[in-house]
Amino acid sequence: MIRDLILKNRSYRRFYQEVSIEFATLRELVDLARLSASAGNVQPLKYILSCNPKKNALIFPHLAWAGYLKDWPGPCEGERPSAYIIIVGDTEIGQSFGCDHGIVAQSILLGATEKGLGGCMIGSIQREGLREVLKIPERYKILLVLALGRPRETVVIETVGPNGDIKYWRDSEGVHHVPKRPLNDIILDES
Amino acid sequence: MIRDLILKNRSYRRFYQEVSIEFATLRELVDLARLSASAGNVQPLKYILSCNPKKNALIFPHLAWAGYLKDWPGPCEGERPSAYIIIVGDTEIGQSFGCDHGIVAQSILLGATEKGLGGCMIGSIQREGLREVLKIPERYKILLVLALGRPRETVVIETVGPNGDIKYWRDSEGVHHVPKRPLNDIILDES
């Protein structure tokens, strides 16, 4: 059931870093992206893959993790992602990428979840630094970084309370709590 | 397998209009959206549902269909969507919606596909006209319209040829052909 997969597909930020991910796996995930919808079927997105520790270490410092957890600088060595898929927009194909990167990111993460992996869509990126270390040509606009690995944390969904606070938080056991708005609050009109 | 669902989830534009869709079904689909990722967990998206013929008829004229099929003005009466989910951004919650609408649109359409339905993400919308007929307050930015129904056409995926043409086309049998770029063309770097 797709609902079970969507429920299991939480944003994970701590991983069993020693569990490696093969290139073949990343290619299978990008193929799910390839087969997903694209506005006007233009398909302007391209993908940079990383699953070796050296390249992963170049990428990691350019990502911001869990903005609401002020005391947590991100996953420590040993709990970092085993792989990344960087989604870029090819400006020689299109100038606007609409929400294509959201569509494909969801396909990729659902595919990863099915494989017992998990990850996080990261939009808070030091783009120029990342471009420099990976020598990404200016032609490509950096849109999203997907961090991937075998999840090493528990994430639970809760309901946003009356104060409307949507900030996720981590309890003393390290469990990550994510408040989601109730269904009736997000459906405006079903007349 | 998520791959099978993604393959089955094509953009459909002709439907068995007489096959109705219940509100409860649309609510289940929006719940999949609700449980999907949102940048900073802000969850600024809201949803307007329609599954009655009168409201559907108000929405339909404000949508542009299949831009590359110049001789086809869109589905005729009898082949139109049975339902719509309009995704809007609540500007009292956020000003920027990133690619959140792409993430949720993919969740919704995968959920619809699993239910034997199908649809199309439509971004080419006469927004002011749609706002007016549905009396959508200015507070809500219209992002995407998802047209839904039981598909009444065959869609096949092909590989983009050497000329790079990505325009979908319809053959004399009415089969809709969609060229997708090959995997090796969209993976930039897997060193």
HADDOCK unambig.tbl for C-alpha pairs under 7 A between the chains (distance, minus, plus):
assign (segid A and resid 2 and name CA) (segid B and resid 111 and name CA) 6.18 0.50 0.50
assign (segid A and resid 3 and name CA) (segid B and resid 32 and name CA) 6.45 0.50 0.50
assign (segid A and resid 6 and name CA) (segid B and resid 32 and name CA) 6.96 0.50 0.50
assign (segid A and resid 6 and name CA) (segid B and resid 35 and name CA) 6.84 0.50 0.50
assign (segid A and resid 6 and name CA) (segid B and resid 36 and name CA) 6.62 0.50 0.50
assign (segid A and resid 7 and name CA) (segid B and resid 35 and name CA) 6.53 0.50 0.50
assign (segid A and resid 31 and name CA) (segid B and resid 183 and name CA) 6.39 0.50 0.50
assign (segid A and resid 32 and name CA) (segid B and resid 3 and name CA) 6.44 0.50 0.50
assign (segid A and resid 32 and name CA) (segid B and resid 6 and name CA) 6.95 0.50 0.50
assign (segid A and resid 35 and name CA) (segid B and resid 6 and name CA) 6.84 0.50 0.50
assign (segid A and resid 35 and name CA) (segid B and resid 7 and name CA) 6.53 0.50 0.50
assign (segid A and resid 36 and name CA) (segid B and resid 6 and name CA) 6.62 0.50 0.50
assign (segid A and resid 41 and name CA) (segid B and resid 166 and name CA) 6.44 0.50 0.50
assign (segid A and resid 41 and name CA) (segid B and resid 167 and name CA) 6.92 0.50 0.50
assign (segid A and resid 42 and name CA) (segid B and resid 166 and name CA) 6.24 0.50 0.50
assign (segid A and resid 46 and name CA) (segid B and resid 186 and name CA) 4.60 0.50 0.50
assign (segid A and resid 46 and name CA) (segid B and resid 187 and name CA) 5.82 0.50 0.50
assign (segid A and resid 46 and name CA) (segid B and resid 188 and name CA) 6.41 0.50 0.50
assign (segid A and resid 47 and name CA) (segid B and resid 186 and name CA) 6.10 0.50 0.50
assign (segid A and resid 47 and name CA) (segid B and resid 187 and name CA) 4.82 0.50 0.50
assign (segid A and resid 47 and name CA) (segid B and resid 188 and name CA) 5.70 0.50 0.50
assign (segid A and resid 48 and name CA) (segid B and resid 187 and name CA) 6.13 0.50 0.50
assign (segid A and resid 48 and name CA) (segid B and resid 188 and name CA) 5.41 0.50 0.50
assign (segid A and resid 48 and name CA) (segid B and resid 189 and name CA) 5.00 0.50 0.50
assign (segid A and resid 48 and name CA) (segid B and resid 190 and name CA) 6.34 0.50 0.50
assign (segid A and resid 49 and name CA) (segid B and resid 189 and name CA) 6.10 0.50 0.50
assign (segid A and resid 49 and name CA) (segid B and resid 190 and name CA) 4.91 0.50 0.50
assign (segid A and resid 50 and name CA) (segid B and resid 190 and name CA) 6.28 0.50 0.50
assign (segid A and resid 99 and name CA) (segid B and resid 99 and name CA) 4.55 0.50 0.50
assign (segid A and resid 99 and name CA) (segid B and resid 101 and name CA) 6.57 0.50 0.50
assign (segid A and resid 99 and name CA) (segid B and resid 102 and name CA) 4.72 0.50 0.50
assign (segid A and resid 100 and name CA) (segid B and resid 102 and name CA) 6.15 0.50 0.50
assign (segid A and resid 101 and name CA) (segid B and resid 99 and name CA) 6.57 0.50 0.50
assign (segid A and resid 102 and name CA) (segid B and resid 99 and name CA) 4.73 0.50 0.50
assign (segid A and resid 102 and name CA) (segid B and resid 100 and name CA) 6.15 0.50 0.50
assign (segid A and resid 102 and name CA) (segid B and resid 102 and name CA) 4.27 0.50 0.50
assign (segid A and resid 102 and name CA) (segid B and resid 103 and name CA) 4.43 0.50 0.50
assign (segid A and resid 103 and name CA) (segid B and resid 102 and name CA) 4.43 0.50 0.50
assign (segid A and resid 103 and name CA) (segid B and resid 103 and name CA) 4.88 0.50 0.50
assign (segid A and resid 103 and name CA) (segid B and resid 106 and name CA) 5.39 0.50 0.50
assign (segid A and resid 106 and name CA) (segid B and resid 103 and name CA) 5.40 0.50 0.50
assign (segid A and resid 106 and name CA) (segid B and resid 106 and name CA) 6.73 0.50 0.50
assign (segid A and resid 111 and name CA) (segid B and resid 2 and name CA) 6.20 0.50 0.50
assign (segid A and resid 166 and name CA) (segid B and resid 41 and name CA) 6.44 0.50 0.50
assign (segid A and resid 166 and name CA) (segid B and resid 42 and name CA) 6.25 0.50 0.50
assign (segid A and resid 167 and name CA) (segid B and resid 41 and name CA) 6.91 0.50 0.50
assign (segid A and resid 183 and name CA) (segid B and resid 31 and name CA) 6.37 0.50 0.50
assign (segid A and resid 186 and name CA) (segid B and resid 46 and name CA) 4.61 0.50 0.50
assign (segid A and resid 186 and name CA) (segid B and resid 47 and name CA) 6.10 0.50 0.50
assign (segid A and resid 187 and name CA) (segid B and resid 46 and name CA) 5.83 0.50 0.50
assign (segid A and resid 187 and name CA) (segid B and resid 47 and name CA) 4.82 0.50 0.50
assign (segid A and resid 187 and name CA) (segid B and resid 48 and name CA) 6.13 0.50 0.50
assign (segid A and resid 188 and name CA) (segid B and resid 46 and name CA) 6.43 0.50 0.50
assign (segid A and resid 188 and name CA) (segid B and resid 47 and name CA) 5.71 0.50 0.50
assign (segid A and resid 188 and name CA) (segid B and resid 48 and name CA) 5.42 0.50 0.50
assign (segid A and resid 189 and name CA) (segid B and resid 48 and name CA) 5.00 0.50 0.50
assign (segid A and resid 189 and name CA) (segid B and resid 49 and name CA) 6.12 0.50 0.50
assign (segid A and resid 190 and name CA) (segid B and resid 48 and name CA) 6.35 0.50 0.50
assign (segid A and resid 190 and name CA) (segid B and resid 49 and name CA) 4.93 0.50 0.50
assign (segid A and resid 190 and name CA) (segid B and resid 50 and name CA) 6.30 0.50 0.50
